[in-house]
Amino acid sequence: MSLSISATQIAANLKDVRARLHQAAKYANRRDTDVSLIAVSKTHDAEAVEAAIAAGQLVFGENRVQEAASKFPALRAAHPGLELHLIGPLQSNKVKDAVALFDVIHTLDRKSLAEALSKEINRAGGKAPRLFVQVNTGEEPQKAGIAPTEALAFISRCRDHWGLHVDGLMCIPPVDDEPAPHFALLRKLAVQAGVKELSMGMSHDFEIAVTLGATLVRVGSAIFGAREPV
Ligand SMILES: *Cc1c(COP(=O)(O)O)cnc(C)c1O
């Protein structure tokens, strides 16, 4: 369940987030079009998503396959231009649904998932979401992601062994750390790997991420309001 928030408030929040993105891009000498805003609608219902669409937002992020599968097929049918990103962990038994549903998967974080994605993409006859590798920049034991020291080898292996093209890298810095060094590390790895997209920055740190090269920011609560704890 989401806390209730009005369509007017969602539109105002989106306008504010876009203005902040514009300022951050300008400050970093980047164009607005260099950064896509992913509106993270997890825990919020289809009505909240509709309000964001009405305010011009077409790119959304969800962290659970099942929740996205219950909300988005109907929204997509009504709004053909929608783009949907998976930003949460992907269990191997949900790979088939995820490949069918998402345009971009940000959380390729282990060999077994690379193998499962490769199989499913081949089985589905080429329908392939764009893939980002999640890097555990803080090397937190409880957090998903490839260790920074293993990222380059993993990306090569995705390509050479599993035939998967990796388009980007994603990170979630440790909550208590300054995010900037994590964003800088992710960018360095992307340059080394020859990977274009950088998915980094959330409600509290997306401006820093933009100045450090983010090409996608994942913003939830600054648009849809606070989530109830789950
Ligand atoms: C929920 C979530 C976000 C959005 O977080 P906010 O702080 O609400 O902006 C971004 N990225 C990931 C991976 C998330 O799970």
The ligand as an ORCA input file, in Angstrom:
! r2SCAN-3c Opt
* xyz 0 1
  C      13.542      2.444     -4.289
  C      14.766      2.564     -5.138
  C      15.127      3.805     -5.687
  C      14.366      5.098     -5.427
  O      14.633      5.492     -4.119
  P      14.171      6.946     -3.579
  O      15.094      7.184     -2.449
  O      12.762      6.791     -3.167
  O      14.362      7.899     -4.685
  C      16.237      3.842     -6.510
  N      16.966      2.732     -6.766
  C      16.652      1.532     -6.255
  C      17.491      0.357     -6.594
  C      15.537      1.409     -5.425
  O      15.237      0.202     -4.917
*
